[in-house]
Amino acid sequence: MEKSWKEAIKKVLAESATPLHYKEVSELILSRGYYQTDGATPAATVNAQISSSIKHDGEKSPFVRVGKGTFALREVTTTVSPIAKGKPKALPAALDDDLSDSIIHSFGMYWQRNLVVWRNDPKMYGKQQALSKAVDFGKQKGLYILYDHHTVVYVGRTIDRPLGKRLYEHTIDRLGSRWNRFSWFGLLDVTQEGNLRETTLNASLAALVSTLEALLIEALEPPQNRKRGDDFSAVEYIQDIDPELREKEIQNTLRALEQKMRGGA
């Protein structure tokens, strides 16, 4: 296991035949056991480590940015699985910060209604990656979409009330029986400790329009758009089952096994 994020990043990039997005780098670091962390935002940490190195070390940095959020080693010295020799062409410094104009900081797509314990102040858990710490997005603010499977049935915003409470209200109002999935797009940032925090909004008009376009493409998946909208740099979180529901599943399984054993005695 490597002693630091930086060394783990270098190891993953050295083993790759092509440049990698920082999200891929963080996934490979954790899945290969190159570094262990209890943090909730490993991808953001990797991006910050690389960007900081490029910004402060300049030509001495071992990393070079070759695309938006995509990096390679400046010089490859390993023979494990080398990429093309030489120095990859770097992007202009103006493109260094992949998250600088973000309006939407995090989002979740097609989360399942039945994986949440619905109450007046529900907890809604998601993970940046399978091995990272779960974050409770019940207090998130922003936009949301309700689906009947993959059919959109309602679009809403939640600013005055947190996301979890707003969605709970939709379990007992006229929409209660009409949706089983939901997506959300959050304005609050996630800290390394897994808490939500407000950030200063300083995006330009162009960034705002790009974000709205990207959000619509991400949410509606129009067939003629071949990729996500430009500048959609928010981090997607994968839904995690509420621990209360997981505990109930375990108890139900144990009871079923116990009944089976009694029946076979």
C-alpha positions as a Markdown table, in Angstrom:
| # | Residue | x | y | z |
|---|---|---|---|---|
| 1 | Met | 0.0 | 0.0 | 0.0 |
| 2 | Glu | 1.3 | 3.5 | -0.9 |
| 3 | Lys | 2.0 | 6.0 | 1.9 |
| 4 | Ser | 0.1 | 8.9 | 0.3 |
| 5 | Trp | -2.6 | 9.8 | -2.3 |
| 6 | Lys | 0.1 | 11.2 | -4.6 |
| 7 | Glu | 2.1 | 8.0 | -4.7 |
| 8 | Ala | -1.1 | 6.0 | -5.3 |
| 9 | Ile | -2.2 | 8.3 | -8.1 |
| 10 | Lys | 1.2 | 8.0 | -9.7 |
| 11 | Lys | 1.1 | 4.2 | -9.5 |
| 12 | Val | -2.4 | 4.0 | -11.1 |
| 13 | Leu | -1.4 | 6.3 | -14.0 |
| 14 | Ala | 1.8 | 4.4 | -14.5 |
| 15 | Glu | -0.1 | 1.2 | -14.9 |
| 16 | Ser | -2.6 | 2.6 | -17.4 |
| 17 | Ala | -2.1 | 2.5 | -21.1 |
| 18 | Thr | -4.1 | 5.7 | -21.6 |
| 19 | Pro | -4.7 | 8.9 | -19.6 |
| 20 | Leu | -7.5 | 8.6 | -17.0 |
| 21 | His | -10.2 | 10.8 | -15.6 |
| 22 | Tyr | -9.7 | 11.6 | -11.9 |
| 23 | Lys | -12.8 | 9.6 | -11.0 |
| 24 | Glu | -11.4 | 6.5 | -12.7 |
| 25 | Val | -8.1 | 7.1 | -10.9 |
| 26 | Ser | -9.8 | 7.1 | -7.5 |
| 27 | Glu | -11.9 | 4.0 | -8.2 |
| 28 | Leu | -8.7 | 2.1 | -9.2 |
| 29 | Ile | -6.8 | 3.3 | -6.2 |
| 30 | Leu | -9.5 | 2.0 | -3.8 |
| 31 | Ser | -10.3 | -1.2 | -5.7 |
| 32 | Arg | -6.6 | -2.2 | -6.0 |
| 33 | Gly | -6.0 | -1.4 | -2.4 |
| 34 | Tyr | -3.2 | 1.2 | -3.1 |
| 35 | Tyr | -4.6 | 3.6 | -0.5 |
| 36 | Gln | -7.2 | 3.4 | 2.2 |
| 37 | Thr | -9.5 | 6.2 | 3.3 |
| 38 | Asp | -12.6 | 6.8 | 5.4 |
| 39 | Gly | -13.3 | 10.0 | 3.4 |
| 40 | Ala | -16.6 | 10.5 | 1.6 |
| 41 | Thr | -15.1 | 12.3 | -1.5 |
| 42 | Pro | -12.1 | 10.2 | -2.8 |
| 43 | Ala | -12.6 | 11.4 | -6.4 |
| 44 | Ala | -12.6 | 15.1 | -5.3 |
| 45 | Thr | -9.5 | 14.4 | -3.2 |
| 46 | Val | -7.7 | 12.9 | -6.2 |
| 47 | Asn | -8.6 | 15.8 | -8.4 |
| 48 | Ala | -7.4 | 18.3 | -5.7 |
| 49 | Gln | -4.1 | 16.4 | -5.3 |
| 50 | Ile | -3.3 | 16.4 | -9.0 |
| 51 | Ser | -4.6 | 20.0 | -9.6 |
| 52 | Ser | -2.6 | 21.3 | -6.7 |
| 53 | Ser | 0.6 | 19.6 | -7.9 |
| 54 | Ile | 0.2 | 21.0 | -11.4 |
| 55 | Lys | -0.6 | 24.5 | -10.1 |
| 56 | His | 2.2 | 24.7 | -7.5 |
| 57 | Asp | 4.9 | 22.5 | -9.0 |
| 58 | Gly | 4.6 | 23.5 | -12.7 |
| 59 | Glu | 7.0 | 21.6 | -14.9 |
| 60 | Lys | 8.2 | 19.7 | -11.9 |
| 61 | Ser | 4.8 | 18.1 | -11.3 |
| 62 | Pro | 4.7 | 14.4 | -12.2 |
| 63 | Phe | 1.2 | 15.0 | -13.7 |
| 64 | Val | -0.1 | 16.7 | -16.8 |
| 65 | Arg | -3.7 | 17.5 | -17.7 |
| 66 | Val | -4.6 | 16.2 | -21.2 |
| 67 | Gly | -8.4 | 16.8 | -21.1 |
| 68 | Lys | -11.1 | 18.2 | -18.8 |
| 69 | Gly | -10.6 | 16.2 | -15.6 |
| 70 | Thr | -8.2 | 13.8 | -17.4 |
| 71 | Phe | -4.6 | 13.3 | -16.5 |
| 72 | Ala | -1.4 | 11.4 | -17.4 |
| 73 | Leu | 2.1 | 11.2 | -16.0 |
| 74 | Arg | 4.4 | 13.8 | -17.5 |
| 75 | Glu | 7.1 | 11.2 | -18.0 |
| 76 | Val | 6.6 | 7.5 | -17.8 |
| 77 | Thr | 9.4 | 5.6 | -16.3 |
| 78 | Thr | 7.6 | 2.4 | -15.3 |
| 79 | Thr | 7.7 | -0.7 | -17.6 |
| 80 | Val | 4.6 | -2.3 | -16.1 |
| 81 | Ser | 2.2 | -1.1 | -18.7 |
| 82 | Pro | 3.7 | 2.0 | -20.3 |
| 83 | Ile | 1.8 | 4.6 | -22.2 |
| 84 | Ala | 3.4 | 6.5 | -25.1 |
| 85 | Lys | 6.8 | 7.9 | -24.2 |
| 86 | Gly | 7.4 | 11.6 | -23.9 |
| 87 | Lys | 5.4 | 14.5 | -22.5 |
| 88 | Pro | 1.7 | 14.5 | -23.2 |
| 89 | Lys | 0.4 | 17.8 | -24.5 |
| 90 | Ala | -1.0 | 19.9 | -21.6 |
| 91 | Leu | -4.1 | 22.0 | -21.7 |
| 92 | Pro | -3.9 | 25.8 | -21.1 |
| 93 | Ala | -3.8 | 26.8 | -17.5 |
| 94 | Ala | -7.2 | 28.4 | -17.8 |
| 95 | Leu | -8.7 | 24.9 | -18.0 |
| 96 | Asp | -7.0 | 23.7 | -14.8 |
| 97 | Asp | -9.9 | 23.8 | -12.4 |
| 98 | Asp | -12.4 | 21.2 | -13.4 |
| 99 | Leu | -14.9 | 22.3 | -10.7 |
| 100 | Ser | -14.5 | 26.0 | -10.5 |
| 101 | Asp | -17.8 | 27.0 | -12.1 |
| 102 | Ser | -19.9 | 24.2 | -10.8 |
| 103 | Ile | -23.4 | 25.1 | -9.8 |
| 104 | Ile | -24.6 | 21.6 | -9.2 |
| 105 | His | -22.1 | 19.9 | -6.9 |
| 106 | Ser | -23.5 | 16.4 | -6.6 |
| 107 | Phe | -26.4 | 14.3 | -8.1 |
| 108 | Gly | -28.0 | 10.9 | -7.9 |
| 109 | Met | -29.8 | 9.2 | -10.9 |
| 110 | Tyr | -32.7 | 6.9 | -10.7 |
| 111 | Trp | -32.5 | 6.2 | -7.0 |
| 112 | Gln | -35.1 | 3.7 | -5.7 |
| 113 | Arg | -37.9 | 4.8 | -3.5 |
| 114 | Asn | -38.0 | 1.5 | -1.6 |
| 115 | Leu | -34.4 | 1.9 | -0.4 |
| 116 | Val | -35.3 | 4.8 | 1.9 |
| 117 | Val | -37.1 | 4.8 | 5.2 |
| 118 | Trp | -39.7 | 7.5 | 4.6 |
| 119 | Arg | -40.5 | 9.7 | 7.6 |
| 120 | Asn | -40.8 | 13.5 | 8.1 |
| 121 | Asp | -37.0 | 13.9 | 8.2 |
| 122 | Pro | -35.7 | 10.9 | 6.2 |
| 123 | Lys | -32.1 | 9.9 | 5.6 |
| 124 | Met | -31.0 | 9.3 | 2.0 |
| 125 | Tyr | -27.7 | 7.6 | 1.6 |
| 126 | Gly | -25.3 | 7.7 | -1.3 |
| 127 | Lys | -21.7 | 6.8 | -2.0 |
| 128 | Gln | -19.3 | 8.4 | -4.4 |
| 129 | Gln | -17.8 | 4.9 | -4.9 |
| 130 | Ala | -18.5 | 1.5 | -3.6 |
| 131 | Leu | -15.6 | 1.7 | -1.1 |
| 132 | Ser | -16.1 | 5.2 | 0.1 |
| 133 | Lys | -18.0 | 6.6 | 3.1 |
| 134 | Ala | -21.8 | 6.9 | 2.7 |
| 135 | Val | -23.2 | 10.5 | 2.7 |
| 136 | Asp | -26.7 | 11.4 | 4.0 |
| 137 | Phe | -28.3 | 13.6 | 1.3 |
| 138 | Gly | -31.6 | 14.1 | 3.2 |
| 139 | Lys | -30.6 | 17.8 | 3.8 |
| 140 | Gln | -29.6 | 18.5 | 0.2 |
| 141 | Lys | -31.2 | 21.4 | -1.7 |
| 142 | Gly | -31.7 | 21.8 | -5.4 |
| 143 | Leu | -33.8 | 20.1 | -8.1 |
| 144 | Tyr | -35.4 | 16.7 | -8.3 |
| 145 | Ile | -37.4 | 14.5 | -10.7 |
| 146 | Leu | -39.9 | 11.8 | -9.9 |
| 147 | Tyr | -40.3 | 8.7 | -12.2 |
| 148 | Asp | -42.7 | 5.9 | -12.7 |
| 149 | His | -39.9 | 3.5 | -13.6 |
| 150 | His | -38.2 | 5.6 | -16.4 |
| 151 | Thr | -41.2 | 7.9 | -17.2 |
| 152 | Val | -41.0 | 11.4 | -15.8 |
| 153 | Val | -44.1 | 12.2 | -13.8 |
| 154 | Tyr | -43.0 | 15.3 | -11.9 |
| 155 | Val | -40.1 | 17.9 | -11.7 |
| 156 | Gly | -39.6 | 20.1 | -8.6 |
| 157 | Arg | -37.3 | 22.3 | -6.7 |
| 158 | Thr | -36.4 | 22.2 | -3.0 |
| 159 | Ile | -34.9 | 25.3 | -1.4 |
| 160 | Asp | -36.9 | 26.2 | 1.7 |
| 161 | Arg | -37.3 | 22.6 | 2.7 |
| 162 | Pro | -34.6 | 19.9 | 2.5 |
| 163 | Leu | -34.8 | 17.3 | -0.3 |
| 164 | Gly | -35.6 | 14.4 | 2.0 |
| 165 | Lys | -38.6 | 16.2 | 3.6 |
| 166 | Arg | -39.9 | 17.3 | 0.2 |
| 167 | Leu | -39.7 | 13.8 | -1.2 |
| 168 | Tyr | -41.4 | 12.4 | 1.9 |
| 169 | Glu | -44.3 | 14.8 | 1.2 |
| 170 | His | -44.6 | 13.3 | -2.2 |
| 171 | Thr | -45.1 | 9.8 | -0.6 |
| 172 | Ile | -48.3 | 11.0 | 1.0 |
| 173 | Asp | -49.7 | 13.6 | -1.4 |
| 174 | Arg | -51.5 | 13.1 | -4.8 |
| 175 | Leu | -48.3 | 11.7 | -6.3 |
| 176 | Gly | -47.8 | 9.1 | -3.6 |
| 177 | Ser | -48.8 | 6.1 | -5.7 |
| 178 | Arg | -47.4 | 7.4 | -9.0 |
| 179 | Trp | -43.6 | 7.2 | -8.6 |
| 180 | Asn | -41.0 | 4.6 | -7.6 |
| 181 | Arg | -37.7 | 6.2 | -8.6 |
| 182 | Phe | -36.2 | 9.7 | -8.3 |
| 183 | Ser | -33.2 | 11.7 | -9.4 |
| 184 | Trp | -31.8 | 14.8 | -7.7 |
| 185 | Phe | -29.3 | 17.5 | -8.4 |
| 186 | Gly | -27.8 | 19.2 | -5.4 |
| 187 | Leu | -26.6 | 22.8 | -4.8 |
| 188 | Leu | -24.8 | 21.9 | -1.5 |
| 189 | Asp | -21.2 | 20.6 | -1.6 |
| 190 | Val | -20.0 | 17.5 | 0.2 |
| 191 | Thr | -17.0 | 17.8 | 2.6 |
| 192 | Gln | -14.4 | 15.1 | 3.0 |
| 193 | Glu | -16.1 | 14.2 | 6.3 |
| 194 | Gly | -19.4 | 13.5 | 4.5 |
| 195 | Asn | -21.2 | 16.7 | 5.6 |
| 196 | Leu | -23.2 | 19.1 | 3.3 |
| 197 | Arg | -22.2 | 22.7 | 3.1 |
| 198 | Glu | -23.3 | 25.8 | 1.2 |
| 199 | Thr | -20.8 | 27.4 | -1.2 |
| 200 | Thr | -20.5 | 30.8 | -2.8 |
| 201 | Leu | -22.1 | 30.9 | -6.2 |
| 202 | Asn | -19.8 | 32.8 | -8.6 |
| 203 | Ala | -20.5 | 31.1 | -11.9 |
| 204 | Ser | -20.7 | 33.1 | -15.1 |
| 205 | Leu | -23.8 | 33.3 | -17.3 |
| 206 | Ala | -22.1 | 30.9 | -19.8 |
| 207 | Ala | -21.4 | 28.4 | -17.0 |
| 208 | Leu | -25.0 | 28.7 | -15.8 |
| 209 | Val | -26.4 | 28.0 | -19.2 |
| 210 | Ser | -23.9 | 25.1 | -19.7 |
| 211 | Thr | -24.9 | 23.6 | -16.4 |
| 212 | Leu | -28.6 | 23.8 | -17.2 |
| 213 | Glu | -28.1 | 22.2 | -20.6 |
| 214 | Ala | -26.0 | 19.4 | -19.1 |
| 215 | Leu | -28.6 | 18.8 | -16.3 |
| 216 | Leu | -31.4 | 18.4 | -18.9 |
| 217 | Ile | -29.3 | 16.1 | -21.0 |
| 218 | Glu | -28.4 | 14.0 | -17.9 |
| 219 | Ala | -31.9 | 13.9 | -16.7 |
| 220 | Leu | -33.9 | 13.3 | -19.9 |
| 221 | Glu | -31.3 | 11.4 | -21.9 |
| 222 | Pro | -32.4 | 12.6 | -25.3 |
| 223 | Pro | -31.3 | 10.1 | -28.0 |
| 224 | Gln | -29.7 | 12.7 | -30.3 |
| 225 | Asn | -27.3 | 13.9 | -27.6 |
| 226 | Arg | -24.3 | 11.5 | -27.7 |
| 227 | Lys | -22.7 | 12.7 | -24.5 |
| 228 | Arg | -23.3 | 14.7 | -21.4 |
| 229 | Gly | -23.6 | 18.4 | -21.7 |
| 230 | Asp | -20.4 | 20.4 | -21.6 |
| 231 | Asp | -19.1 | 21.5 | -18.2 |
| 232 | Phe | -21.2 | 19.0 | -16.1 |
| 233 | Ser | -18.6 | 18.4 | -13.5 |
| 234 | Ala | -20.8 | 17.4 | -10.6 |
| 235 | Val | -20.1 | 14.2 | -8.9 |
| 236 | Glu | -22.6 | 11.4 | -9.2 |
| 237 | Tyr | -23.5 | 9.4 | -6.0 |
| 238 | Ile | -24.7 | 5.8 | -6.1 |
| 239 | Gln | -27.6 | 5.1 | -3.8 |
| 240 | Asp | -26.9 | 3.1 | -0.7 |
| 241 | Ile | -29.6 | 1.2 | 1.2 |
| 242 | Asp | -30.7 | 2.7 | 4.5 |
| 243 | Pro | -29.0 | 0.8 | 7.4 |
| 244 | Glu | -32.4 | 0.4 | 9.0 |
| 245 | Leu | -33.7 | -1.5 | 6.0 |
| 246 | Arg | -30.5 | -3.6 | 5.8 |
| 247 | Glu | -30.9 | -4.6 | 9.4 |
| 248 | Lys | -34.5 | -5.6 | 8.7 |
| 249 | Glu | -33.4 | -7.7 | 5.8 |
| 250 | Ile | -30.8 | -9.5 | 7.9 |
| 251 | Gln | -33.4 | -10.1 | 10.7 |
| 252 | Asn | -35.9 | -11.5 | 8.1 |
| 253 | Thr | -33.3 | -13.7 | 6.6 |
| 254 | Leu | -32.4 | -15.1 | 10.1 |
| 255 | Arg | -36.0 | -15.7 | 10.9 |
| 256 | Ala | -36.6 | -17.5 | 7.6 |
| 257 | Leu | -33.5 | -19.7 | 8.2 |
| 258 | Glu | -34.6 | -20.5 | 11.8 |
| 259 | Gln | -38.1 | -21.5 | 10.6 |
| 260 | Lys | -36.6 | -23.7 | 7.9 |
| 261 | Met | -34.3 | -25.4 | 10.4 |
| 262 | Arg | -37.3 | -26.0 | 12.7 |
| 263 | Gly | -39.3 | -27.4 | 9.8 |
| 264 | Gly | -36.5 | -29.8 | 8.9 |
| 265 | Ala | -36.0 | -31.1 | 12.4 |
